[in-house]
Amino acid sequence: MARRISYKFHGVAKEINFANDKYHDMFDAIAAAEGIDLTNYIAMEKQIAMTSKGSAAVKNFRDQQYIKFGFSDIQFIKDDPKTAK
């Protein structure tokens, strides 16, 4: 089933295609679509994951960083197989 991602970048609504074989998750996909370099972000995320006791700290860090990048309203949109031909 094809998937799309809907998000806002600096207040502008956008949609992109998502492929599991190309991106780790939807956050990687939207950052790539907007040309954002995630090198420093990924390094910090790994450090937080190694020092925290659970995924809540990593999720909170990710959510806050993507807000700082200018993203909001990030969600998957599943294509309806009934309308696809």
Backbone as CSV, one residue per row, in Angstrom:
resi,resn,N_x,N_y,N_z,CA_x,CA_y,CA_z,C_x,C_y,C_z
1,MET,0.839,-1.178,0.000,0.000,0.000,0.000,0.883,1.239,0.000
2,ALA,0.625,2.132,-0.912,1.390,3.371,-1.004,1.072,4.271,0.182
3,ARG,2.084,4.975,0.610,1.882,5.898,1.724,2.353,7.280,1.324
4,ARG,1.705,8.249,1.909,2.088,9.641,1.717,2.209,10.271,3.091
5,ILE,2.956,11.344,3.150,3.118,12.083,4.391,2.587,13.486,4.174
6,SER,1.784,13.919,5.105,1.268,15.279,5.107,1.948,16.018,6.253
7,TYR,2.396,17.248,5.988,3.055,18.041,7.022,2.996,19.515,6.657
8,LYS,3.317,20.352,7.611,3.460,21.786,7.361,4.910,22.153,7.633
9,PHE,5.487,22.934,6.734,6.846,23.430,6.897,6.773,24.946,6.854
10,HIS,7.073,25.569,7.965,6.948,27.021,8.138,5.556,27.494,7.739
11,GLY,4.549,26.718,8.149,3.157,27.100,7.944,2.575,26.745,6.590
12,VAL,3.374,26.185,5.690,2.899,25.826,4.354,2.623,24.323,4.313
13,ALA,1.378,23.950,4.004,0.991,22.540,3.948,1.609,21.872,2.732
14,LYS,2.157,20.658,2.949,2.796,19.913,1.868,2.495,18.434,2.022
15,GLU,2.641,17.692,0.925,2.505,16.241,0.914,3.628,15.658,0.074
16,ILE,4.189,14.528,0.554,5.221,13.829,-0.199,4.943,12.337,-0.156
17,ASN,5.540,11.602,-1.104,5.465,10.138,-1.089,6.464,9.602,-0.080
18,PHE,6.145,8.443,0.494,7.033,7.810,1.464,7.300,6.371,1.054
19,ALA,8.579,5.983,1.116,8.963,4.598,0.817,9.845,4.091,1.946
20,ASN,9.473,2.944,2.528,10.248,2.362,3.627,11.671,1.994,3.216
21,ASP,11.866,1.630,1.964,13.198,1.238,1.531,14.136,2.430,1.328
22,LYS,13.590,3.618,1.265,14.408,4.807,1.029,14.694,5.588,2.314
23,TYR,13.744,5.615,3.232,13.878,6.402,4.457,13.631,5.537,5.683
24,HIS,14.302,5.868,6.769,14.163,5.155,8.032,12.767,5.370,8.612
25,ASP,12.303,6.621,8.600,10.968,6.951,9.105,10.471,8.218,8.420
26,MET,9.257,8.620,8.770,8.670,9.769,8.095,9.420,11.061,8.398
27,PHE,10.092,11.124,9.534,10.832,12.328,9.884,12.056,12.499,8.989
28,ASP,12.731,11.400,8.672,13.849,11.451,7.734,13.368,11.897,6.352
29,ALA,12.213,11.412,5.947,11.677,11.726,4.625,11.348,13.205,4.483
30,ILE,10.702,13.787,5.489,10.335,15.206,5.359,11.564,16.104,5.453
31,ALA,12.553,15.711,6.256,13.788,16.499,6.332,14.512,16.461,4.984
32,ALA,14.555,15.299,4.349,15.188,15.177,3.038,14.440,16.008,1.997
33,ALA,13.120,16.004,2.071,12.311,16.759,1.114,12.575,18.255,1.219
34,GLU,12.890,18.723,2.415,13.137,20.155,2.624,14.627,20.499,2.611
35,GLY,15.480,19.498,2.394,16.913,19.754,2.285,17.608,20.052,3.604
36,ILE,17.102,19.492,4.691,17.679,19.733,6.017,18.723,18.660,6.324
37,ASP,19.923,19.092,6.710,21.008,18.177,7.075,20.779,17.702,8.508
38,LEU,20.663,16.395,8.682,20.369,15.813,9.992,21.598,15.247,10.698
39,THR,22.787,15.536,10.236,24.006,14.953,10.808,24.118,15.231,12.305
40,ASN,24.025,16.483,12.711,24.129,16.837,14.132,22.952,16.302,14.934
41,TYR,21.778,16.348,14.346,20.579,15.848,15.017,20.708,14.354,15.316
42,ILE,21.163,13.578,14.344,21.283,12.124,14.526,22.317,11.791,15.598
43,ALA,23.424,12.529,15.619,24.453,12.302,16.642,23.893,12.565,18.040
44,MET,23.154,13.640,18.202,22.568,13.966,19.502,21.491,12.956,19.883
45,GLU,20.696,12.522,18.925,19.652,11.527,19.182,20.271,10.223,19.690
46,LYS,21.391,9.818,19.100,22.072,8.599,19.540,22.587,8.748,20.972
47,GLN,23.113,9.920,21.303,23.595,10.155,22.662,22.456,10.092,23.664
48,ILE,21.335,10.678,23.324,20.172,10.651,24.214,19.675,9.215,24.384
49,ALA,19.646,8.455,23.303,19.191,7.063,23.369,20.106,6.229,24.260
50,MET,21.414,6.492,24.235,22.355,5.718,25.047,22.262,6.071,26.527
51,THR,21.892,7.304,26.853,21.891,7.733,28.249,20.523,7.705,28.907
52,SER,19.457,7.562,28.133,18.112,7.586,28.727,17.601,6.178,28.966
53,LYS,16.620,6.076,29.847,16.015,4.780,30.187,14.641,4.658,29.533
54,GLY,14.610,4.604,28.256,13.340,4.465,27.554,13.296,5.356,26.334
55,SER,12.233,5.212,25.591,12.124,5.944,24.331,11.477,7.313,24.484
56,ALA,10.941,7.634,25.652,10.244,8.908,25.830,11.184,10.094,25.639
57,ALA,12.404,9.995,26.131,13.360,11.098,25.999,13.727,11.326,24.535
58,VAL,13.912,10.240,23.798,14.260,10.351,22.378,13.093,10.945,21.603
59,LYS,11.897,10.484,21.881,10.703,11.004,21.202,10.509,12.486,21.498
60,ASN,10.683,12.879,22.749,10.540,14.281,23.122,11.590,15.140,22.412
61,PHE,12.835,14.661,22.392,13.901,15.392,21.696,13.555,15.552,20.220
62,ARG,13.123,14.456,19.569,12.769,14.511,18.150,11.649,15.513,17.897
63,ASP,10.598,15.444,18.709,9.465,16.351,18.516,9.885,17.807,18.660
64,GLN,10.694,18.106,19.662,11.136,19.486,19.889,12.059,19.977,18.770
65,GLN,12.951,19.111,18.299,13.866,19.510,17.229,13.122,19.781,15.930
66,TYR,12.145,18.948,15.603,11.408,19.155,14.361,10.549,20.411,14.423
67,ILE,10.096,20.769,15.590,9.399,22.051,15.746,10.378,23.192,15.482
68,LYS,11.607,23.076,16.005,12.636,24.100,15.758,13.007,24.180,14.284
69,PHE,12.995,23.034,13.590,13.282,23.037,12.158,12.175,23.748,11.370
70,GLY,10.964,23.841,11.942,9.856,24.506,11.275,8.728,23.588,10.844
71,PHE,8.736,22.338,11.301,7.707,21.370,10.927,6.572,21.345,11.938
72,SER,5.385,21.018,11.450,4.237,20.787,12.327,3.239,19.901,11.593
73,ASP,2.274,19.382,12.329,1.182,18.569,11.768,1.691,17.432,10.869
74,ILE,2.650,16.667,11.356,3.251,15.575,10.590,2.406,14.312,10.781
75,GLN,1.964,13.712,9.653,1.167,12.496,9.766,1.202,11.699,8.465
76,PHE,1.012,10.383,8.609,0.900,9.507,7.445,-0.494,9.617,6.854
77,ILE,-0.576,9.491,5.532,-1.850,9.407,4.827,-1.816,8.109,4.044
78,LYS,-2.743,7.204,4.329,-2.822,5.961,3.568,-3.721,6.184,2.360
79,ASP,-3.235,5.736,1.204,-4.059,5.815,-0.005,-5.161,4.773,0.095
80,ASP,-6.328,5.130,-0.327,-7.471,4.227,-0.299,-7.369,3.255,-1.488
81,PRO,-7.228,1.961,-1.222,-7.084,1.005,-2.325,-8.318,0.945,-3.238
82,LYS,-9.449,1.397,-2.768,-10.666,1.388,-3.585,-10.592,2.425,-4.689
83,THR,-9.886,3.544,-4.428,-9.799,4.593,-5.436,-8.586,4.427,-6.344
84,ALA,-7.593,3.657,-5.936,-6.401,3.426,-6.766,-6.729,2.405,-7.853
85,LYS,-6.336,2.702,-9.080,-6.631,1.788,-10.190,-5.404,1.548,-11.003
